[in-house]
Amino acid sequence: MDIQALSIEKVYQIFQDNPSETIFLDVRRPEEWQEGAIPGSLKIRLNNLAENFPKLDKVKQYIVICRSGFRSEIACQDMLAAGFNRVFNVPDGMLGWVEKGYPVEPHQS
């Protein structure tokens, strides 16, 4: 199954609509989260993602983001292989999000 990609504008539109079945999943490292993340996003480092699969709801839609789209694509591949069907990569990553001036929150430890 091919990974579906979403433009940064579409991601922001979904963020504004705030659908309850959508989870924004940030797979960057903790020091990157400190630089800012999509408000309300679930933060699970890519290296720890597979061990967290049992805690994630496979019915939900996941919009997966990293810095520039590379790690999020890997995360999407892993999620599809694990049986998640509604996963979307954000190729522009947080670089694109911040460049557009969209809201960010600092990570809460």
KAQUIHU-V232420 format. One record per helix or strand of 2 or more residues. SS is the DSSP state (@ for helix, = for strand). FROM is the first residue (numbers start at 1). LEN is the number of residues. Records with the same first field share a line. If there is no record, write none. Layout:
BEGIN
SS: FROM-LEN ; FROM-LEN
END
This chain:
BEGIN
=: 4-2 ; 22-5 ; 42-2 ; 61-5 ; 87-3
@: 8-10 ; 30-5 ; 46-10 ; 70-12 ; 93-7
END
